[in-house]
Amino acid sequence: MLKGFITLWASLLPISAFSAELLMVHEEACFWCEAWEDEIGPIYSKTAEGKFAPRSKIDLVDSKNDNRIANRIIFTPTFILIEKDQEIARIEGYPGEDFFWALLEEALNNNTEYTAPEN
């Protein structure tokens, strides 16, 4: 019964609800990973970008076995935009809150069907 309800609920969601994912590659004791978590983490899922591309996390060591990642990760954090199980864009490092949002919006606009909301 529950499985049927979940399937029905998922079928009612817009396709864009599942179209992209923002994969955050992090590692323990990473100062910039912690800065992102403090500054962006609490609000990310509430933003238009976060709703379009929900964030997931993977440890740097585990990322080596993730087939969706196209190239080696050099810096943490690295944010990989994934669509249809493959990397379509990335942001290497965390340049601060203002630059992060601009870079993310650029990556979404250039590589997905994302449209920024009008203010």
Salt bridges, closest charged atoms under 4 A:
GLU21 OE1 - ARG68 NH1 2.80
GLU37 OE2 - ARG55 NH1 2.76
GLU37 OE2 - LYS57 NZ 3.01
ASP66 OD2 - ARG68 NH2 2.78
GLU87 OE2 - ARG90 NE 2.82
GLU92 OE2 - ARG90 NH1 3.46
